[in-house]
Structures are given as C-alpha cells and as structure tokens.
Amino acid sequence: MAEQTFYPQSIAWGRLPDGRFFLNLDMQVQAPNGKILRVPVCSFMLTKDEEERLKASLTGLHIVTGNGRN
C-alpha cells in the first residue's frame, strides 16, 4: 500500500485593493531547511452577495488560531 502523508491546511482571507473579498486554502509543508511553506491549493474570490452570506453563516462561530498565543 502507498504511504500517505498528512499536511496541515490553513485558510487566509482578506480584501484586494479593488475591494473584493478573497479566501485562500493552503497546505503547510516543511522545506528541506526546516521552514514551513504555505503551498496554495485553492483560491476563491467572492461577490458582495457571497461575502454577505458567508458572514451570516459564520455569525457566532469561534475560530481557533494555531499561533500558540492565548
């Protein structure tokens, strides 16, 4: 059977200079020098309507970050 490797994924979001909202889904892989690299997997550009529906669906959701700070 083939060996399977799991890579953590991360989500980044923001607003482009033209005002559009974006979401990026990245894999986090370790480079030979030990640094963690984010490799893009998928990107989404949302319309204003999609952005509003996303905000409504996330209302009350607590997002945990992996930065190690409390």
N, C-alpha and C positions, 0 to 999 in steps of 0.2 A: 504494500500500500504506500502511496506517496506521502511524504512528510508534509504536514500542514503547519503554516506559521500564522500566528495571530498578530496583527498590527493594531495598536490603539488608533482610534479615529478622533478627529477634532472638528469642531464647527466654528467658523469665523463668520462674522457678519459686519455690515457697515453700510455706508451711503457713499455712492460715487459722486464726483464733483457735479454731475448733471442732476443730482437729486434722487436717482434710482437706488432702491434698496437691493443688496445682494447677500446671498448665503454661499459659503464655500464649505465643502466637505473634504477634509484632507486625511491621509494616512500619515502616521508618525513612524518613521523608520530610522534606525540607527546607522549613521555613516561609519566607514572604517575608522575614522578618527575619534569616534565616540559621541559626536554631536548628534542631536536629534533633528532630523529634517522633516519638514511637512511636504508631502507629495500630494498635489491636487488630484482629487478623484472626480469631483462633480461641482459645478457652479450653477447657481440659479439667480436670475435677475427677475425681480417681482414687479408686477404692475402695481399701481396705487391700490386697486381693489384687492389684489392678492396680499399686499402688505397689511391692509386693514383686517382682512380675515385671519391672517397669521397672528396679528396682535391680539385679536379677540379670542382665538383658540388657546393662546398662551397665558391668558389672564389667570393669575393665581398660581402659576407653575413656578416652583423654586428650582433654579438651575445651579447645580453644583459645579464648581470650577476645580481644576486639578492643579492649582498653583501652590498648594501646600500651606497657604495662609488661612488663619481662622479669624 
